[in-house]
């Protein structure tokens, strides 16, 4: 990656960008620079695109979309990331956050970056990270 990321994207934010949904403009603004997405969230994005009927060729064409001058780094999900994600279970259980949701939050906490999401319930979380709801 050419420059350090300034924001973490969860799957819902990336999907809003790819599918031209509400909140896309805020994600596009973030993507004018550098962003990071957990490999777990990237898998969720690709899975959702398949569920919506995208053919594998279309998905490959959409993989890490052109974001203007910016870049998106897919951050590997290894042992450290797994442990941080697991630690968030207790603090997020009441909202029923998925494994991928917690992976996005863990990445944002680890990188000390804000995280973009379309999930409004995240605003009630009290975590050491800035959460920005895109819609």
N, C-alpha and C positions, 0 to 999 in steps of 0.2 A: 504494500500500500504506500502511496506516495506521501501522504501527510497523515498526521495522527487524527483519529476520529474525534468529533466534537459532540456526538450524540449516538445513543443506542436505539435501534428500532426493534419493536416487538413485531410479531407476525401480523397483527391487525393493522399496524401502521404501514408496513410494506404492502400488504394487500390493498389498503386504501389507495396507495400510490399506483400500484399496478392496474387496479380496476377502475380508476378514475372515480372513486367514491368520495363522499364528503370527508374533508380533512386532508385530501391529496395535496392541496396547495401548501399546507404547513410542512408536510413530509418533503415535498419538492424543495422547499426553502432550506430544510435541513440537509438535503442531498446536494445542494449547491456546493457544499464542502465535502467533508469526509464523514462517513457514518460506519457504525459497526452493527452486525447482527449475529447472534449466536447461531452456530450450525444447527442447533435444535430448532430454532425459530425458522431458519431457512428451509429446513425439512418440512415444517408445518406449512409454510407458504406454498412450497411445491406440491405438497399433498392436497391442499385446498384447491389449487389450480386444476389438478387432476380431477378432484371431486366435481368441479364446476364444468368439466368436459373438455379441458384443454388436452390436445394430443401431445405426445412426448416431444415432437419437433417444435411445437409452439412453446412448450415449457423451456426447452433449451434456448430458444430465441429470446425468451423473456428473462432467462437466468441473469441475475445481477444486471438489471436494466441500465441502459444509458441514462445517466442522471445529469446531463449537462457537463459541467466541469468537475463534478464531484466523483467520489468513489465510494463503494460499499465493500467493507471487509467482512468476510464470513469468518468468525472466530471459532476455532475448533472447540469441541466440548469434550474435555478430558477429565481426569480425576479431580483436579482442583475445582473445576467448574461444577462437577457433580456434587462435590461436598458443599460448596456454597449454595447451590440450588436446594439441596436437601435441608440445609440449616434454615432456609426461609419457610419451610413447610409449616412450622408452628405459628409463625407470625402472619401467615396468609391463609391458613386453613379456613377461617370463618368466611372468606370470600370465595372459596373453592377454586383458587387459581390452579391452572394446569401446570404440568411439568415445564412446558415451554414458556409459560408466563413467568414462572419462577426463574428459569434460565435467563430470560431477558433482564429481569431485575437483578439477578446475581452478577451478570456481566456489567450492568450499569454501575452497581456498587463497586465492583472490582476495579473498573476503569475510572471511577469517580466522574461519571458523565451523566447528564440527564437522559431519561428514557422517554420515547414517544410511544403512545398507545392510543387505541380507540376505545379501550375498556374504561368506562367512567368509574367503575367501582374501585379502581386502583387509587383514586384520590383520597380514599379513606385510610389508606395504608400509612403507617408511621415508620418509615424506613429512612436510612441515611442516603437518600437519593432524591433528586428532583424528578417528579413524574409530571409529564405534560400530556394531557388528554387532547387529541387533535380535533375532536368534534363534540 
